[in-house]
């Protein structure tokens, strides 16, 4: 309004100047000036209104364009949720050994070759940003154990459309790294801290460093950050510190966020250690009666609260009691290159394998991302569907020993659900023999051609025998987690059964060792059967491989003989 008045006065002054330059015909009256000023002001108001309409139309058009782009983006799921937030796990390693997170000696880690390289991380980040991601948070493990963490932040900040880069850390090395990270462009940081007591910190983490974490929080404040402090609440663990954390916000402008613990043990859910959001608020209000709720953003996972007059505030991440699936805009990229569309889900899709494939184009990689996002469910199904990796939502370093499926009872799966080879070192060396068979139904015409050795590709039975022997010797390379065994004998017999119009294949394999050779015998007849098919397919595709089966095995803990 002040701008319109100024414009009206300016026009009035200009009109007055024009009148003064006209031939004298008498002084204009006050009413004439009033009519002139009124007309000028009306014209100015009209012009301003038109400009406002144009600005509004332009804004609406831009909004519509953005909505249309979001609707067609591969990052928009079937329920219309557009995912603009990506969490990238940079490592599985951690420099703490929290007792509720891992054993004192640590946990088995994947080989470095299975993890994303820095170049692959940045490549995938660029693709996600080009498709609509505007916020990236770096997590782990503990992301600060990466030597190139500062460079990664700087490279991410160089992506033109990326608006925000954050990090979740345990804070141990912040006093050394935070200034370089800020210079690289780091926008925000979350610091995991489950206790404000030094002795309890050392007992929980099995490491010293509580003072460094607190110093890191204070340094972040001095550098202009408003750090978030993530605290996993657990009954009989740190529930007696709830109000201490609230007091922590009195002088410090921090956002302390209480995270509901996901209480599971083995494959049986336990709720004894869960302290719910409502119970926590009740405990706080007993000491701070004016503890009040604050407004929340549309995609916030945390319910904001504060004590009036305190420099900081509190938040509650209600993963268990009040999920926030309807407004979820988050995706996760694991350290080994899998995309998780739901932090509570057990579905993962490997982007690493696609990225490393020479046949996969960037367009196909984007299609793979879109396909994964389209499979996201409306909401997580609760306790029953959660796998081990969901714990990273609650604590960035937590790899619990107890989880939903009892992996430790599976011989080819370790305690963390990773594939492993069975250790046979303790087994006795014995002579082990296994025999297997397979049949290839070839039909009347092929039976005649094989019998007469008139197939264009050569002697079917001899080549099948050779292929079976070679297959047995390659078993450990074909069957995952099979031991590489020094075979002492492989015999493959290929017999044409003219009456049955089929080829019978039998393999007998022998070794002296600590594990059996049934897989070698089965691989031998399977490869021999496929070779028969390959030799005959030019004549007919009406060929059927049947009854690939073990006939007998001996020399191990249990012998077997098919009746």
C-alpha positions in Angstrom: 0.0 0.0 0.0 2.9 2.4 0.8 4.3 1.7 -2.6 1.0 2.6 -4.3 0.8 5.9 -2.4 4.4 6.8 -3.4 3.5 6.0 -7.0 0.4 8.2 -6.8 2.4 11.1 -5.3 5.0 10.8 -8.1 2.3 10.9 -10.8 0.7 13.8 -9.1 4.0 15.7 -9.1 4.6 14.9 -12.7 1.1 16.0 -13.7 1.6 19.2 -11.7 4.9 19.9 -13.6 3.1 19.4 -16.9 0.3 21.9 -15.9 2.9 24.5 -14.9 4.5 24.2 -18.4 1.2 24.8 -20.2 0.2 28.4 -21.3 -1.3 30.2 -18.4 -5.1 29.8 -18.3 -5.7 30.2 -14.7 -4.6 28.1 -11.6 -6.0 24.6 -11.3 -8.4 24.2 -8.5 -8.0 21.9 -5.6 -10.9 19.7 -6.9 -9.1 19.3 -10.2 -5.9 18.2 -8.4 -8.0 15.8 -6.4 -9.7 14.3 -9.5 -6.3 14.0 -11.2 -4.7 12.3 -8.2 -7.6 10.0 -7.7 -7.5 8.9 -11.4 -3.7 8.4 -11.2 -3.9 6.4 -8.1 -6.8 4.3 -9.5 -4.7 3.6 -12.6 -1.7 2.6 -10.5 -3.8 0.3 -8.3 -5.2 -1.3 -11.4 -1.7 -1.8 -12.8 -0.5 -3.3 -9.6 -3.5 -5.6 -9.4 -2.8 -6.8 -13.0 0.8 -7.4 -12.1 -0.3 -9.4 -9.0 -2.6 -11.5 -11.2 0.3 -12.1 -13.6 2.6 -13.1 -10.7 -0.2 -15.4 -9.3 -0.7 -17.1 -12.7 3.0 -17.6 -13.1 3.3 -19.1 -9.6 0.3 -21.4 -10.4 1.9 -22.5 -13.6 5.2 -23.2 -12.0 3.5 -25.2 -9.2 1.5 -27.2 -11.8 4.7 -27.9 -13.7 6.4 -29.1 -10.6 3.5 -31.3 -9.6 3.3 -32.8 -13.1 7.1 -33.5 -13.0 6.8 -35.1 -9.6 3.8 -37.2 -10.7 5.8 -38.6 -13.6 9.1 -38.9 -11.7 10.6 -42.4 -11.0 10.8 -41.3 -7.4 7.0 -41.0 -7.1 5.4 -44.2 -5.8 1.9 -45.7 -6.6 0.4 -43.7 -3.7 1.6 -40.3 -4.9 4.5 -39.9 -2.4 7.3 -38.1 -4.1 10.7 -39.0 -2.5 13.0 -36.0 -2.2 15.2 -37.3 0.7 17.9 -39.9 0.3 20.0 -41.4 3.1 23.3 -42.8 1.9 25.2 -45.3 4.2 28.9 -44.7 3.4 30.3 -47.6 5.5 29.4 -50.5 7.7 32.3 -49.7 10.1 32.0 -48.0 13.4 34.5 -46.7 16.0 32.2 -47.5 18.9 31.1 -50.9 20.3 27.7 -50.2 21.9 26.7 -53.2 23.9 23.1 -53.2 22.5 24.5 -52.8 19.0 27.3 -55.3 18.6 29.7 -57.6 20.5 32.9 -56.2 21.9 35.0 -57.7 19.0 32.7 -56.1 16.4 30.6 -57.8 13.7 31.7 -59.4 10.4 31.9 -56.9 7.6 31.5 -57.3 3.9 34.6 -57.3 1.7 35.5 -53.8 0.5 34.9 -54.9 -3.1 31.2 -55.4 -2.2 30.8 -51.8 -1.0 30.2 -48.8 -3.2 33.3 -46.9 -4.2 33.4 -43.1 -3.7 32.8 -42.6 -7.5 29.8 -45.0 -7.4 28.3 -43.1 -4.4 28.6 -39.8 -6.3 27.4 -41.3 -9.5 24.2 -42.7 -7.9 23.7 -39.5 -5.9 23.8 -37.4 -9.1 21.2 -39.7 -10.7 18.9 -39.4 -7.6 19.3 -35.6 -7.6 18.5 -35.3 -11.3 15.3 -37.3 -10.7 14.2 -35.1 -7.8 16.1 -35.7 -4.6 16.8 -32.4 -2.8 18.2 -33.6 0.5 20.9 -36.2 1.2 21.9 -37.4 4.6 25.2 -39.4 5.0 25.0 -42.2 7.5 26.8 -45.5 8.3 28.0 -47.3 10.3 29.9 -44.2 11.3 30.4 -42.0 8.2 33.3 -40.0 9.7 35.5 -43.1 9.6 35.6 -42.6 5.8 38.9 -40.7 5.1 37.2 -38.9 2.1 34.1 -37.8 4.0 35.0 -34.1 3.5 35.5 -34.6 -0.2 32.3 -36.5 -0.5 30.4 -33.6 1.1 32.1 -31.1 -1.2 31.3 -33.2 -4.3 27.6 -33.5 -3.3 27.3 -29.8 -2.6 28.5 -29.2 -6.2 25.4 -30.9 -7.6 23.4 -27.9 -8.9 19.9 -29.0 -7.8 20.8 -30.5 -4.4 19.6 -28.2 -1.6 20.8 -29.8 1.6 23.5 -32.2 2.7 23.5 -33.5 6.3 25.3 -36.1 8.3 24.5 -38.5 11.2 27.4 -39.2 13.4 28.4 -40.4 16.9 30.3 -37.2 17.3 33.6 -38.7 18.4 35.7 -36.8 15.9 33.6 -33.7 15.3 36.1 -31.4 17.0 38.6 -32.3 14.3 36.3 -32.7 11.3 33.5 -30.2 11.7 35.3 -27.1 10.5 36.5 -28.8 7.3 33.0 -30.2 6.8 31.4 -26.8 7.2 33.9 -25.4 4.6 32.9 -28.2 2.3 29.3 -27.1 2.6 27.7 -29.3 5.3 24.2 -28.0 6.1 23.2 -29.9 9.2 24.3 -32.7 11.5 22.6 -35.3 13.7 24.6 -36.6 16.7 23.7 -39.9 18.3 24.0 -39.7 22.1 22.0 -42.1 24.4 23.3 -40.8 27.7 24.5 -37.6 29.3 26.6 -39.5 31.9 30.2 -40.1 31.3 30.5 -43.4 33.1 27.3 -44.8 31.5 28.6 -43.7 28.1 31.8 -45.7 28.5 29.9 -48.7 29.8 27.5 -48.6 26.9 30.0 -47.9 24.1 33.0 -49.7 25.5 35.0 -46.7 24.5 36.1 -43.4 26.0 35.1 -40.1 24.4 32.0 -38.7 26.1 33.8 -35.3 26.6 34.6 -35.2 22.9 31.0 -35.8 21.9 29.8 -33.0 24.2 32.6 -30.7 22.9 31.5 -31.6 19.3 27.9 -30.5 20.1 29.1 -27.2 21.6 31.5 -26.6 18.6 28.6 -27.2 16.2 26.6 -24.5 18.1 29.5 -22.1 18.0 29.8 -22.6 14.2 26.1 -21.7 13.7 24.5 -25.1 13.5 21.5 -26.2 15.4 22.5 -29.9 15.9 20.0 -32.6 16.4 20.8 -35.0 19.2 19.3 -38.5 18.6 18.6 -40.5 21.8 17.1 -44.1 21.7 15.0 -44.5 24.8 15.0 -47.9 26.4 13.5 -49.0 29.7 16.0 -50.0 32.4 18.7 -48.3 30.2 18.4 -44.5 30.1 14.8 -43.7 31.0 16.1 -42.0 34.2 17.7 -39.4 32.0 14.6 -38.2 30.1 14.3 -35.0 32.0 18.1 -34.5 32.0 17.9 -34.3 28.2 15.1 -31.8 28.4 17.4 -29.7 30.8 20.2 -30.0 28.2 18.1 -27.8 25.9 17.8 -25.0 28.5 21.0 -23.1 27.4 21.9 -25.0 24.2 20.0 -24.4 20.9 19.8 -28.1 20.1 17.0 -30.4 19.0 17.0 -33.5 21.2 15.0 -36.2 19.6 13.8 -39.2 21.6 13.4 -42.3 19.3 11.2 -45.2 20.2 13.1 -48.4 20.6 12.1 -51.2 18.4 12.0 -54.1 20.8 12.5 -57.5 19.3 14.4 -60.5 20.4 15.1 -63.5 18.2 11.9 -64.0 16.2 9.7 -63.1 19.2 8.8 -59.5 19.7 9.3 -58.1 23.2 7.8 -54.8 24.3 9.2 -54.5 27.8 11.9 -52.1 26.9 9.8 -49.8 24.7 9.0 -46.4 26.2 6.2 -44.9 24.2 5.9 -41.3 23.1 2.9 -40.6 25.2 4.5 -42.1 28.3 7.7 -39.9 27.7 5.6 -36.7 27.4 3.8 -37.6 30.6 7.1 -38.0 32.4 8.4 -34.7 31.1 5.3 -32.8 32.1 5.5 -33.9 35.6 8.7 -31.9 35.9 8.0 -29.3 33.2 4.2 -28.7 33.3 4.3 -26.1 30.5 6.0 -28.5 28.0 4.1 -27.8 24.8 3.8 -29.0 21.2 5.2 -26.9 18.3 4.1 -26.9 14.7 5.5 -29.6 12.4 6.4 -29.6 8.7 4.5 -31.9 6.2 7.3 -34.5 5.9 8.7 -34.3 9.5 9.3 -37.6 11.2 9.7 -35.9 14.6 6.9 -34.4 16.7 8.3 -31.1 18.0 8.0 -29.9 21.6 9.7 -27.3 23.8 9.7 -25.8 27.3 8.9 -22.0 26.9 12.1 -20.0 27.3 14.5 -22.8 26.6 17.0 -22.3 23.9 16.5 -25.7 22.3 13.6 -28.0 21.8 12.6 -31.7 21.9 11.3 -34.1 19.3 9.7 -37.5 19.3 10.2 -40.1 16.5 7.3 -42.4 17.0 8.4 -45.2 14.8 6.5 -47.8 16.7 3.4 -46.2 18.2 2.4 -43.7 15.6 4.0 -44.4 12.2 4.4 -41.6 9.6 4.1 -43.6 6.4 1.5 -41.4 4.8 4.0 -38.5 4.3 7.2 -40.5 3.9 9.5 -39.0 1.3 12.6 -41.0 2.2 14.8 -43.6 0.5 17.9 -45.3 1.7 21.0 -46.4 -0.3 23.0 -49.0 1.7 26.8 -49.2 1.8 26.7 -52.2 -0.5 24.6 -50.4 -3.1 21.1 -51.6 -2.4 18.1 -49.3 -2.5 15.6 -49.7 0.3 12.3 -47.9 -0.3 11.1 -48.5 3.3 13.4 -48.4 6.3 11.2 -51.0 7.9 11.0 -53.2 4.9 13.1 -56.3 4.1 13.1 -55.7 0.3 16.3 -54.4 -1.3 17.3 -53.9 -4.9 20.9 -53.9 -6.0 21.9 -50.7 -7.8 25.6 -51.7 -7.4 25.3 -54.8 -9.6 23.4 -52.8 -12.3 25.9 -50.0 -12.1 28.8 -52.4 -12.5 27.2 -54.1 -15.5 28.5 -53.1 -18.9 25.1 -53.9 -20.3 23.1 -51.5 -18.0 22.6 -48.0 -19.3 21.9 -45.0 -17.1 18.3 -45.0 -18.4 17.9 -48.6 -17.4 19.4 -47.8 -14.0 16.8 -45.0 -13.5 14.1 -47.5 -14.6 15.3 -49.9 -11.9 15.1 -47.2 -9.3 11.6 -46.3 -10.4 10.5 -50.0 -10.4 11.8 -50.3 -6.8 9.9 -47.1 -5.7 6.7 -48.4 -7.3 6.9 -51.5 -5.1 6.8 -49.4 -1.9 3.8 -50.3 0.2 1.3 -47.9 1.6 2.7 -48.4 5.1 5.0 -50.8 6.9 3.2 -53.7 8.5 4.5 -53.3 11.9 6.7 -55.6 14.0 6.3 -58.7 11.9 8.0 -57.3 8.7 11.0 -55.7 10.2 14.5 -57.0 9.3 17.9 -56.3 10.9 18.7 -53.2 8.8 15.7 -51.3 9.9 17.6 -50.6 13.2 19.6 -48.0 11.3 16.4 -45.8 11.5 16.8 -45.7 15.3 20.6 -45.8 15.7 22.9 -45.3 12.8 25.4 -47.8 14.1 23.1 -50.4 15.5 23.5 -54.0 14.2 21.7 -55.9 17.0 22.6 -59.4 17.9 19.0 -60.3 18.3 16.7 -59.9 15.4 13.5 -61.2 13.9 14.8 -64.3 12.1 17.1 -66.7 13.9 19.8 -66.7 11.2 22.4 -68.3 13.6 20.5 -71.6 13.2 21.1 -71.7 9.4 24.4 -73.3 8.4 25.0 -71.0 5.4 23.9 -67.8 7.1 25.8 -66.0 9.8 24.4 -64.1 12.8 23.9 -61.0 10.8 22.0 -62.8 8.0 24.9 -62.8 5.6 25.9 -65.8 3.4 28.8 -67.8 4.7 30.6 -71.0 3.7 30.4 -73.9 6.2 33.6 -74.5 8.1 34.5 -78.2 7.7 37.9 -78.0 9.4 36.7 -80.1 12.4 35.4 -82.9 10.2 37.3 -86.1 9.8 38.9 -86.9 6.4 37.2 -90.0 4.9 36.7 -91.5 1.5 33.4 -90.1 0.1 31.5 -91.3 -2.9 28.3 -90.0 -4.5 26.3 -91.2 -7.5 23.6 -89.3 -9.4 21.6 -89.7 -12.5 19.5 -87.7 -15.1 17.4 -88.5 -18.1 17.0 -86.6 -21.4 13.8 -87.5 -23.3 14.7 -86.9 -27.0 12.0 -88.6 -29.0 12.0 -91.1 -31.8 13.9 -89.1 -34.5 16.7 -88.0 -32.3 17.0 -91.5 -30.8 17.7 -92.8 -34.3 20.2 -90.1 -35.2 22.1 -90.6 -31.9 22.2 -94.4 -32.4 23.6 -93.9 -35.9 26.0 -91.1 -34.7 24.6 -88.9 -37.6 24.0 -85.7 -35.7 25.8 -82.7 -37.4 27.4 -81.6 -34.1 29.1 -84.9 -33.5 29.0 -87.8 -31.1 26.4 -86.8 -28.5 27.2 -89.5 -25.9 31.0 -89.0 -25.9 30.7 -85.2 -25.7 28.1 -85.4 -22.9 30.4 -87.6 -20.9 33.3 -85.2 -21.3 31.0 -82.2 -20.4 29.9 -84.0 -17.2 33.4 -84.6 -16.0 34.3 -81.0 -16.7 31.1 -79.8 -14.9 31.9 -81.9 -11.8 35.4 -80.2 -11.6 33.8 -76.7 -11.8 31.1 -77.3 -9.2 32.5 -74.8 -6.6 32.5 -72.1 -9.2 28.9 -72.8 -10.3 27.2 -73.5 -6.9 27.5 -70.7 -4.4 29.3 -71.6 -1.1 30.3 -75.1 -2.3 33.8 -76.1 -1.2 36.5 -76.5 -3.8 37.2 -80.3 -3.5 40.2 -82.2 -4.8 38.4 -85.0 -6.7 40.2 -88.3 -7.0 37.7 -89.8 -9.6 34.9 -88.7 -11.8 33.1 -91.2 -14.0 30.2 -90.2 -16.3 28.3 -92.8 -18.3 25.9 -91.8 -21.1 23.6 -94.5 -22.3 21.0 -94.3 -25.1 17.8 -96.2 -24.1 16.3 -96.7 -27.5 13.1 -98.3 -26.2 12.4 -95.3 -23.9 13.7 -92.8 -26.5 15.9 -91.1 -24.0 19.5 -90.8 -22.9 20.4 -91.9 -19.3 23.3 -90.1 -17.6 25.0 -91.4 -14.5 27.9 -89.8 -12.7 30.0 -91.3 -9.9 32.4 -89.0 -8.0 35.0 -89.9 -5.4 37.3 -87.9 -3.1 39.1 -88.2 0.2 38.2 -85.2 2.2 36.1 -83.5 4.9 32.9 -82.9 3.0 30.8 -84.9 0.5 30.7 -84.9 -3.3 27.0 -85.2 -4.0 26.9 -81.7 -5.5 29.7 -82.7 -7.9 27.8 -85.8 -9.0 24.5 -83.8 -9.5 26.4 -81.1 -11.4 28.0 -83.7 -13.6 24.8 -85.2 -14.8 23.0 -81.8 -15.1 25.8 -80.4 -17.3 25.9 -83.6 -19.3 22.1 -83.4 -19.8 22.3 -79.8 -20.9 25.1 -80.8 -23.4 22.8 -83.5 -24.9 20.1 -80.8 -25.3 22.7 -78.4 -27.0 23.8 -81.1 -29.4 20.3 -82.0 -30.4 18.4 -78.7 -30.4 19.1 -78.0 -34.1 16.9 -81.0 -34.9 14.2 -80.5 -32.3 13.3 -78.5 -29.3 10.9 -81.1 -28.0 13.5 -82.3 -25.5 12.9 -82.7 -21.8 15.4 -83.1 -19.0 14.0 -85.1 -16.1 14.8 -86.9 -12.9 18.0 -85.2 -12.0 18.6 -86.9 -8.6 21.0 -88.3 -6.2 21.2 -92.1 -6.2 23.6 -92.7 -3.3 26.3 -91.2 -1.1 28.6 -92.6 1.5 31.6 -91.8 3.7 30.0 -88.9 5.6 28.0 -88.4 8.7 25.0 -90.0 7.1 24.9 -92.4 4.2 22.1 -92.4 1.6 20.8 -95.1 -0.8 17.8 -94.4 -3.0 15.3 -97.3 -3.0 
